[in-house]
Amino acid sequence: MLYKACGRFRVAPAVAFADVVYSKPPYEHPAVNSNGVWQVPHQGKLKITFSIEMGMEAAMRGMEDAPFADVLASHFDLMRLRPSFRKVIPMFAQWRSMSGMALEQLVFLDALSKDFCLTYPQIDILSRDKAMFNDVISRLLHCLVGGQTARYLVLMLTPSIGEFVWNLRN
């Protein structure tokens, strides 16, 4: 996961990993196999300091005079993950398996809202649980990618004016 983060931020592992202490020296950064999997060691203890600060600085360069809303949007796009197609299917299966368990679903929504960018179709599928509809919209609306058009489409899913206003306020 840390090596994938290095790739996403375009930071070399040698730069991102500092203070490397490995119980079976010397530590060499692993390579990616033909399936795209990092071949990390399965034995020994590794102690590191991991920092992607240089990658974040490079990505945000040139935004010094930009409006704060644009800086914040860039930061969220950079830091939040977009679940791949292979990961979305199990995510929806997990959501469906929690149907009727309101507390678990709220925790799930809170986790999604902090770490992921979601698309309109993804929020549409999550909002099909009518008991959780308002919670899905109010907790995930800020994670939506696609600008005002996607926001409009998500809000149009709302079945009544009262729920529409409630979702806008929350």
N, C-alpha and C positions, 0 to 999 in steps of 0.2 A: 504494500500500500504506500509506503514512503517512497519507493522508487517510482511508482506511478505518479505520485505528486511531483517528483522531480521532473518527470516528462511533461506534465501538464503546465508547470511553471517555467519550463525550459531552463532548468538549473542543473548543471552537471552534478552527479552524486558526490564527487570529490569535494565540491564546494558546499553542498547542502549538509553533508555529514561531517561534523567536526568532533574533536576530542574522542576519537575512536579508540576504544579499549576492547580487545577481543581475547578471550581465554585461550584460544588456539592460534597465536599469531603466525604469520602475518595475515591481516584481513584484506581481502581483495573484493572489490565491488562485483556483484554477480552480473552475468550476462542474461539476455533474454533468449529463450529457446524459440523454435520455429512456431510454437503455438502462442507466443506472446507472453509466456509465463516467466517471471524472474526466478532464476535458480539460486535461491538463498540457502545458506548452510542450515542444517537442521540440528547441529550439535554445537555445544559451547555456549558461552555467554557473551553478548555484545552490548556494550554500553556506549551510547553516542549522544551528541547534541545535534538535533535536526533543526535546520532553519531554511525557510524558503523566502526569506526577507529580500534577497537580491532579485529574485524572480518577481516578487510583488512590486518592488521599486521600478523594475524595467517595464512592467505592464501598466503601471500608473504614471509613467513618465509623460510629460506633456499635458497633464491635467491640472497643473497648478492654478491656472486662471479659469478653469471650467466651473460651471455652477455646481453647488454641493450635491444637488439631486443627481447630476450626471456622474460625479465622483462616486457617490454611494451606489448607483446602479452598476458601474464598472466593477466596484469592489465586490458586490454580490455575485455578479456574473463570474468573476474570477474565483471566488472562494467557495461558492456553492456548486455541488455536483449535479450533473444531469444524468439520471439513471439510464443505462443502456437498455436496449430492447430486451436483451437476455435477462436483465435484472428486474424489469418492470413487471413481467408476467408473475414471477414469484411474489413480488411486492403486492400485487393485486390479489393474489391467492391468499396471502397472509391477511390482508384487509378483509376479505370475504370470510375467512375462518374466524375472525373476531366479531362478526355480526352479532349484535345483541349484547356485547360486552362494552358498554359505554366508556368506562374508565380506561380500558386497554386501548380503545380506539382513539380517545383523546390524547393519550401518551404517544401513540403512533403518529397522530397528526402533528403534535408538537415537535417530535423528532424530525419529521419531514420538513416542517416549516423552518427549522434551523439550519439544515444541511443541504437541501436540494432546491434546484430550480425545476419547476414542473410546467408542462404544456397544458393547453386547454383540453385536449382529449383525455389527458391523465386526470385532471381535476374533474372532468365530466364523469369519468368512471367512478372515482371515489365518492362523488356526490350522489350517486344513484341509491345509496342507503338513505332512505327518506328520514329515518330517525336522527341521522347525523348530518343532514344536508347543511343546516346553518353553520354548524361547527366546521365542516369541511371548507365552506366558502370563506368564512371569517378568518380561519386560521391559515389558509393557504393562498389567499388572494395576493398577498405581498410576494409570494414565491413564483408567481406566474411570469413566464417569458412570452414575448409576443406583443408587448406594448399595449396601447389603448384598445386595439382591436380585440385582442385576446381577453382583456379585462371586460370589455363590453359583452363578449360572448358568454363568459362565465356568469356575469351578473344577469344575463338574460335567461339563465337556467332557473332563476328564482321564480317560484310559482305564484307569489302574491306580492303586492306592493308593500305590505307591512314587513314581510321578510326581506325584501329588497332594501328597504330603509334600514332595517336592523343590521343587515350585512355591511352596509356602507358605514354605519356608525361604529361597528366593531372592527 
